[in-house]
Amino acid sequence: MIKMLRLDERLIHGQIAIKWSRHLGVDRIIVANDAAAANTIVQKSLMMAAPATAKTVIKPVADAIKLMNDPRAEGLKILVIVSELADLEAVVSQVAGIPVINVGNYGRIAPKKEDAQRKTYGSNLYAYDDEVEILKRVLSHGVDTIYQTTPEDAPEKLSRVLGL
């Protein structure tokens, strides 16, 4: 079963490997990202950063969704990580039973628009207006959605952080 779906543009890094994986008690990590799945160097880097306590796979988003919907996944404790808003929306709209969406880090390294500035919503959340619209659609699925960088931080309702 999925323990948490996290939006984090860095995918796997120290906060994931050390803090979140232990906090959630996961035995599996699914990285759902087309670019990472297509790049062996990125895959190797992510696998080196992954905790030894959780089997980790890096899949294109469509394949990751199939994996999450496989009945055999029900007996596992899974952390799903996406780095892009479109991928977050795809997963939440196509996978049932997600208990919580965690928005951790987004907008600092995501592709930039030429003249536009992202609005700051938190110390690790920056978004253009059209990206906020995607987050609103994610919220419309009714899944508990929080903004929380690390487990030690107090979770905040994403709707409140976005001023909705």
C-alpha positions as CSV (number, residue, x, y, z in Angstrom):
1,M,0.0,0.0,0.0
2,I,1.2,3.5,-0.7
3,K,2.2,5.3,2.5
4,M,2.8,8.7,0.8
5,L,3.1,10.4,-2.5
6,R,5.7,13.1,-2.4
7,L,6.4,16.0,-4.8
8,D,10.1,16.7,-4.6
9,E,12.0,18.0,-7.6
10,R,15.3,16.5,-6.2
11,L,13.7,13.0,-6.2
12,I,15.9,10.9,-3.8
13,H,18.3,12.7,-1.6
14,G,19.3,12.8,2.1
15,Q,15.9,13.8,3.4
16,I,14.3,10.9,1.6
17,A,16.9,8.3,2.3
18,I,17.4,9.1,6.0
19,K,14.4,10.9,7.3
20,W,11.3,10.1,5.3
21,S,12.0,6.4,4.6
22,R,12.5,5.8,8.3
23,H,9.6,8.0,9.4
24,L,7.2,6.2,7.1
25,G,8.7,2.7,7.6
26,V,8.7,2.0,3.9
27,D,10.2,-1.1,2.3
28,R,9.8,0.2,-1.3
29,I,10.4,3.5,-3.1
30,I,9.0,4.2,-6.5
31,V,10.4,7.1,-8.5
32,A,7.9,8.0,-11.2
33,N,9.8,10.2,-13.7
34,D,10.2,9.7,-17.4
35,A,13.5,11.6,-17.7
36,A,15.2,9.7,-14.8
37,A,13.9,6.4,-16.2
38,A,15.5,7.1,-19.5
39,N,18.9,8.2,-18.2
40,T,21.2,5.5,-16.8
41,I,23.5,8.1,-15.1
42,V,20.6,9.6,-13.3
43,Q,19.3,6.2,-12.3
44,K,22.7,5.2,-10.9
45,S,22.9,8.4,-8.9
46,L,19.4,7.9,-7.5
47,M,20.1,4.3,-6.6
48,M,23.3,5.3,-4.8
49,A,21.2,7.9,-2.8
50,A,18.4,5.4,-2.0
51,P,18.3,3.8,1.5
52,A,19.5,0.2,1.7
53,T,16.3,-0.5,3.7
54,A,14.0,0.0,0.8
55,K,14.0,-1.6,-2.6
56,T,14.0,1.2,-5.1
57,V,12.7,1.4,-8.7
58,I,12.8,4.2,-11.2
59,K,10.1,4.0,-13.8
60,P,8.5,6.1,-16.4
61,V,5.3,7.6,-15.0
62,A,2.9,5.3,-16.9
63,D,4.8,2.2,-15.8
64,A,5.0,3.4,-12.2
65,I,1.2,3.9,-12.3
66,K,0.7,0.3,-13.5
67,L,3.1,-0.9,-10.7
68,M,1.1,1.0,-8.1
69,N,-2.2,-0.4,-9.3
70,D,-0.8,-4.0,-9.3
71,P,-2.7,-5.9,-6.5
72,R,0.7,-7.3,-5.3
73,A,1.6,-3.7,-4.2
74,E,-1.1,-3.8,-1.5
75,G,1.1,-5.8,0.8
76,L,4.1,-3.4,0.5
77,K,4.9,-0.1,2.3
78,I,5.6,2.3,-0.6
79,L,6.9,5.8,-0.9
80,V,6.2,7.3,-4.3
81,I,8.2,10.3,-5.4
82,V,7.5,12.6,-8.4
83,S,9.4,15.7,-9.4
84,E,6.9,17.3,-11.7
85,L,3.4,18.7,-11.2
86,A,2.0,16.9,-14.3
87,D,3.3,13.6,-12.9
88,L,1.8,14.4,-9.5
89,E,-1.5,15.0,-11.2
90,A,-1.3,11.9,-13.3
91,V,-0.6,9.7,-10.3
92,V,-3.3,11.1,-8.1
93,S,-5.8,10.8,-10.8
94,Q,-5.0,7.3,-11.8
95,V,-4.1,5.5,-8.5
96,A,-6.6,4.9,-5.8
97,G,-5.9,4.6,-2.1
98,I,-3.2,7.3,-1.7
99,P,-3.5,8.3,1.9
100,V,-1.5,11.6,1.8
101,I,0.2,13.8,-0.7
102,N,3.3,15.6,0.6
103,V,4.6,18.6,-1.2
104,G,8.1,18.9,-0.1
105,N,10.3,20.8,-2.5
106,Y,9.2,22.4,-5.8
107,G,10.0,25.4,-8.0
108,R,13.6,26.1,-7.1
109,I,15.2,24.0,-9.9
110,A,12.1,23.3,-12.1
111,P,12.3,24.7,-15.6
112,K,11.9,28.5,-15.6
113,K,9.8,30.7,-17.9
114,E,11.7,33.5,-19.6
115,D,10.2,36.7,-18.0
116,A,8.0,35.2,-15.2
117,Q,8.9,34.9,-11.5
118,R,7.5,32.1,-9.4
119,K,5.6,33.2,-6.3
120,T,7.0,32.0,-3.0
121,Y,4.5,29.9,-1.0
122,G,7.0,28.5,1.5
123,S,10.7,28.1,2.1
124,N,10.7,25.3,-0.4
125,L,7.7,25.9,-2.5
126,Y,7.6,28.3,-5.5
127,A,5.0,28.2,-8.3
128,Y,3.7,30.1,-11.3
129,D,0.0,30.7,-11.5
130,D,-0.5,27.9,-14.0
131,E,1.3,25.5,-11.6
132,V,-1.0,26.6,-8.8
133,E,-3.9,25.6,-11.1
134,I,-2.4,22.1,-11.3
135,L,-2.1,22.0,-7.6
136,K,-5.8,23.0,-7.3
137,R,-6.7,20.1,-9.6
138,V,-4.6,17.8,-7.4
139,L,-6.5,19.1,-4.3
140,S,-9.8,18.5,-6.0
141,H,-9.2,14.7,-5.7
142,G,-9.9,15.0,-2.0
143,V,-6.6,13.3,-0.9
144,D,-5.1,14.9,2.3
145,T,-2.4,17.2,0.8
146,I,0.2,18.8,3.0
147,Y,3.3,21.0,2.6
148,Q,6.1,19.6,4.8
149,T,9.8,19.5,3.9
150,T,11.0,17.1,6.6
151,P,9.1,14.9,9.2
152,E,10.3,17.3,11.9
153,D,8.5,20.2,10.3
154,A,4.9,20.8,11.2
155,P,2.7,19.7,8.3
156,E,0.5,22.5,6.8
157,K,-2.5,22.0,4.7
158,L,-1.4,22.8,1.1
159,S,-4.7,24.7,0.5
160,R,-3.8,27.1,3.4
161,V,-0.2,27.5,2.1
162,L,-1.6,28.4,-1.3
163,G,-4.1,30.8,0.2
164,L,-7.1,29.0,-1.1
